[in-house]
Amino acid sequence: MHFAPNKNNRQQAIPRLLLSPREAAKALSICERTLYSLTKAGEIAAVRRGRLVRYSMEELQAWIRRASETKCENAQNAT
């Protein structure tokens, strides 16, 4: 007996929770060196396990929001 695959039998894709430095830098459209500098400065948090470094999408999005808010505040203070 052979079952044809249907929508219910397909495996669900598991969302990625953490990105490699290369993937994170690409997602932010910055180079890896800049990402490492931001991480070292404490602006972007990283998850470390031994030598392994990973970045969460939530943290990358939070950094974008913080950077956007800072630019808006600086523009308002300049006027």
C-alpha positions as CSV (number, residue, x, y, z in Angstrom):
1,M,0.0,0.0,0.0
2,H,1.4,3.4,-1.0
3,F,0.2,6.7,0.4
4,A,0.4,9.8,-1.7
5,P,1.9,12.8,0.1
6,N,-0.6,15.4,1.2
7,K,-0.4,18.7,3.0
8,N,-0.9,17.1,6.4
9,N,2.0,14.6,6.1
10,R,4.6,17.1,5.0
11,Q,7.2,18.1,7.6
12,Q,6.8,21.6,8.9
13,A,9.9,23.8,8.4
14,I,11.4,24.7,11.8
15,P,12.2,28.4,12.0
16,R,15.9,29.2,12.6
17,L,16.3,31.0,16.0
18,L,20.0,31.8,15.6
19,L,22.1,33.1,12.8
20,S,25.8,32.7,12.1
21,P,27.9,35.9,12.1
22,R,27.9,35.7,8.2
23,E,24.2,35.3,8.0
24,A,23.6,38.1,10.6
25,A,25.9,40.5,8.8
26,K,24.2,39.8,5.5
27,A,20.8,40.3,7.1
28,L,21.9,43.7,8.4
29,S,23.7,44.6,5.1
30,I,27.0,45.2,7.0
31,C,30.3,43.4,6.9
32,E,31.2,40.8,9.5
33,R,34.0,43.0,10.9
34,T,31.4,45.8,11.6
35,L,29.2,43.2,13.2
36,Y,32.0,42.0,15.5
37,S,32.8,45.6,16.4
38,L,29.2,46.3,17.4
39,T,29.2,43.0,19.4
40,K,32.4,43.9,21.2
41,A,31.0,47.4,22.0
42,G,27.9,45.8,23.5
43,E,25.5,47.2,20.9
44,I,24.4,43.8,19.6
45,A,24.2,40.9,21.9
46,A,25.5,37.5,20.8
47,V,24.9,34.0,22.1
48,R,28.2,32.3,22.8
49,R,28.9,28.6,23.4
50,G,32.6,28.0,23.5
51,R,34.0,29.4,20.3
52,L,30.6,29.4,18.6
53,V,28.9,32.8,18.2
54,R,25.3,33.2,17.0
55,Y,22.9,36.1,16.8
56,S,19.1,36.0,17.3
57,M,16.8,37.7,14.8
58,E,15.0,39.3,17.7
59,E,18.3,41.0,18.9
60,L,19.1,42.1,15.3
61,Q,15.7,43.7,14.9
62,A,16.0,45.3,18.4
63,W,19.3,46.9,17.3
64,I,17.8,48.2,14.2
65,R,15.0,49.8,16.2
66,R,17.4,51.3,18.7
67,A,19.6,52.7,15.9
68,S,16.6,54.2,14.2
69,E,15.4,55.8,17.4
70,T,18.8,57.3,18.1
71,K,18.9,58.9,14.6
72,C,15.4,60.4,15.1
73,E,16.4,61.8,18.5
74,N,19.6,63.3,17.1
75,A,17.7,64.9,14.2
76,Q,15.1,66.4,16.6
77,N,17.9,67.8,18.9
78,A,19.7,69.4,15.9
79,T,16.7,71.5,15.0
